[in-house]
Structures are given as structure tokens and as C-alpha cells.
Amino acid sequence: MTTPAGSGTGFGSVSWWGLSPAVDLQAESPPVDPDSQADTEHGTPELNVLLLGSVDGRHLLRTLARAALWPRRRFRFYVLENNMEAVARHMLIFCLALEDPEKMGLQERSETFLEVWGNSLLRPPVAAFVRAQAGRLARLVPEPDRLAEQLPWLSLGALKEGREDQVREAAVPAAASPSFCLHAGLAAQFRERDALEAVFRFWAGGEKGPEAFPMSRLWDSRLRHYLGSRYDARRGVSDWDLHMKLHDRGARVIHTSEFRRWRDTGVAFELRDASAYHVPNRTLASGRLLSHRGERVAARGYWGDIVTGPFVAFGIEADDETLLRTSNGQPIKTAGEITQHNVTELFREMAAWGRPRAAQGDPAQVQGDADGSPEPAPVPESFAVHFLSLGSALTLHHKSCYKGRFQLLYMACGMVHLLSPELGACVAPGGRLIVELAQFLVDLRQEQLQGFSTRVGELAQAAGFAPHPGARRSQTFARFYKAGNSAPSHKDPAVGSGTPPPGVLAPPLEATNPPPEDLTQPLEGGTPPSEPLKRPSESQASLLEALVPPTGSQTPKPESLTVPPETNSPIPNF
């Protein structure tokens, strides 16, 4: 079998990294209105942003890192994902970015981020860091008071909670991961907070040994399943996708050697000797519901991207343009080198946000920058990240607190099907909408990319948005505004200045055929159920759905994971 071009199956059903460059959300939002009602306690205007499918937090980090370039604002980020593992990765990444510089130096933080974020295999010291942080977060999630004290920027109040008596009596096994837990009789009793705790417990090493998540074998099995008869020619397939697709679409700095290595092993950033990377990265584990002999079963595996890689998010654009120079027509820096530079600078700028209040002094005081001009010292309380309940995009408009609240709505291309008039009602008049396009989805043909862009425009118009008149032409993002009292001018600094902004991806679903046995790890008996584990059609949007107009013949949705009679790939016996 050979996976057909245009199927989109190489991107999997779970997104772990964005497939478009990180964007400064302030550059995409309306300018501060001096007459708007500021925060009554601090007298500082707020920027409320709703992000659907932002997956890795890079937009939030870049926005905070560049906050000093804009008028002072308080940030309120509302993040909606479609799986608990993505929420957990957000939390881990922010904890790393805000780590005390005295405990972890800048270089160590940057390298740790790159490995955890984009590598299938980790070095032992990085794996130890993940276990320690996961154990800490697993203890904090069930304790709201301690969580608020130690992580004041984090809000989990919108997540569904389990019944406390059932949670305490259930003796949740450390091995449990929410995407792998399914038991119909108790599903209603265990909610998202309990599922989030279970994710962290799995990361912390609840299931000992590499066989709990044999990443190298799972990665190779995904490749074999995806490439089929082309597997033995995988190097040629990799080179074709890189040179004829990614390079042509604007990612010329990705080097052949780093792309081949990632395609073969899942290791994108090799910062040490290759032999140092051998510990499976458990933060890339997720689950998938399969149908076996008429019953719903759950299996652990790697269901993420195996075709584009994490190079696009931080590796194809740079504020320092010398990194993008070419010599004899070839880039002088690789995407990995540019990514490391950008992440290091981002964490350097983020350092002030992570300092405790005592170390920064009174927030009202100012500190001088390099040229002596005063600059307000940022404090952690100046921003908050609110995680919304999975699947709540369709019901947000029912809550008065969200109606007309957001100045900016960001949508990843895998979440475009959720763009509706009801969701548009949550955006304030004059607010902005930025939608990630499918530019770097190498599985899609050019006509599919064009069809997707057209479909995005139709959905945005139906939701009450119009094309932004001042936005630059972009193959990566579509920009809109909501008609109201403050229609944007044609010379809007929010979109007319700064580096070209980027976006995020929640990739499309896999093909309907279930994976072979070696793609999955069986769910151990006795693990607690988890509501977020749903059929992929319910919990993960298919990018291909947005490519099809609402009427006429449609490609069947990849809902059914029932093993077809002709398949020779048995599902593990659970």
C-alpha cells in the first residue's frame, strides 16, 4: 500500500508543534483604545485573546517576549485544545520558560525546550527534568490553592472536575494517561482535571521502562504504515518533500541532513552526540480509540506529525536578518541553528516575566534599559493563561462573560471547522480574526491549498468577519476583522509593521484504516477512565473537512476506526 498524495495522513491526529512561524499577537490585535475601560485595579488595558489549536504556546511566548515594544497591557490568553496532552505540554513549556535563571541557565533552558518540544528521544538529564516537573504538576493540579500560589499565571478553573469522592476512592494508578483510559461505566465520574493529572503521572514515570512507550519502534511503524511500498525509498521521498514542497513554499533554510534525520528517527535537534538521545519523549504520547471485535478499545502510540517537522515554528524566520543570508544561493544557517538562536533570544526576553515580585521590586517602579530610557518591569501577574474545557468552542457563546470579550481570535487550520457565527459572537466589534492556512502541509496538493483558503474566507464571512483591508498578502495566514464601531483603517500598525506573523497547527486525522499492531501500546487494565478520550472525529478536527464545501459530495469523515475485514493488521488484545 502507498499512501495517496493529498490524503493529509502524514500529519496524524494529534498536533505537537505549530507548522507556521510564531506570531506576536499584539501585532495582530486592534490598537489600544484610550477610551476603553481599563482594568479597574491596575489601570492597565487588557488584551483578551482566544486561541483554538495553538498547541505549543509559541504565540503566547513570543507575545510576552515582545511586550516591551508595545504600550503596557495586561494579557489574558484563553486557550482551547482538543486533547489533554496538549494542555499538559502548554503547562510544561511555560514552566520551563519561566524557570528561575539561577536554577537553570539560559542555554540549558533553550536546549531543554528544543528537545522536549521537537525530539522523539531525549538525553537522560532532559528526561529527568521532565519527570521532576511532571511529578510536581501532578501534585499541584488537584490542589487549586497551591496551584494558584506557585503558578499564579495559570488558570484551570474552566476545566471540568471529577466528583471528589470518586476521585479519592479510585486510587488512580500512576500508569494512567487520559488518552488511554476508557471505561463506560465510570466515564462521567472522571473529568478533565483528573485526566490532566493522569497525563502528568504517566510523564513522571508511572509506567517504568522504555516499553511503556517504545518511541523508536512506534515512529518506524508510523513511517512504514504511511509510506507503504515507498518505505525502502524513504530518503528519496524525504528529499522530494523538502526540495519540491517545503523549499518552494518558503522554508528554504531547512537543510537536507537535518530533515532526513528527523524523518528517519524523529530527532529534529541534535545538540549533542547522536548516541546521547535514547530516552523516549513521553510528552509525545497520546491515545486513540479503535474498534476491535465490536468493542471500543484505546491504545497508546505516536499519532503526531511525521512529514513536516518542528522546523517551521521558530526556524524559517528571524528578527536578525543576517541569519537568513545565503552564499552561492544556499542558506548559511540551517533551520535548527536559527531555531536555537530564536528560542534562546525568546527565553532571554522572557526572563523578566519569570522573576518573583520580590526580585523585581514594586511593579510601579521602572528600570532603565540600555539607552537609559525607563521601562516598566513586567511581573507574572500581568498575564494569565486560561485553559478552556475541551469541546467548549460550540458553547462559549452561551456564557455572557465571553460574548464580545475577545479582541483577537486565533484559529489553527485544523480547527477551522469550528468557525461559526456563534463563535464570532465572542469577538468584540472591530476585533480581529487570524486563521492559519495550510501552507506547510506537504501532503496537500496545490489545488487543495487554494481550496482551503477559499473555504476559510467563506466560513469567516458567514461568522461575521470581512477581509482585513490593511493586511499584507500572506500564504501562511488569512486575516479578517469584525465589522463594528471600529473598522480598521488601511494603515493599521497592528498588521503593517513587524515581522510577518505566523500561526499554529492542529493537524488532520489519519486515514480510516487502523494502524498495525506495532503502532500501538495496549491499555493496561484498571486504568481510570477519561472523558477527553473520544472518537477522533469528535476530539480532533479533520483538515480535509474544511476543504469540502457544505453541499455536494463529500469525502467520508474518518470517524469509524472499525477494522475492515480485508486488513491484515490485528489490533492488540486488550
TAKA-V663820 format. One record per helix or strand of 3 or more residues. SS is the DSSP state (H for helix, E for strand). FROM is the first residue (numbers start at 1). TO is the last residue. If there is no record, write none. Layout:
# TAKA-V663820
ss,from,to
SS,FROM,TO
SS,FROM,TO
This chain:
# TAKA-V663820
ss,from,to
H,9,11
H,25,28
E,46,52
H,58,65
H,67,69
E,74,80
H,84,97
H,106,118
H,124,141
H,144,150
H,164,170
H,178,180
H,184,189
H,192,203
H,210,213
H,215,246
H,256,265
H,274,276
H,282,284
E,286,292
E,295,301
H,311,315
H,321,324
H,335,354
H,357,360
E,366,368
E,374,376
H,380,382
E,383,387
H,392,394
H,396,398
H,400,402
E,406,411
H,413,418
H,421,424
E,427,436
H,446,462
E,465,467
E,477,482
H,493,496
H,517,519
E,520,522
H,536,539
H,543,546
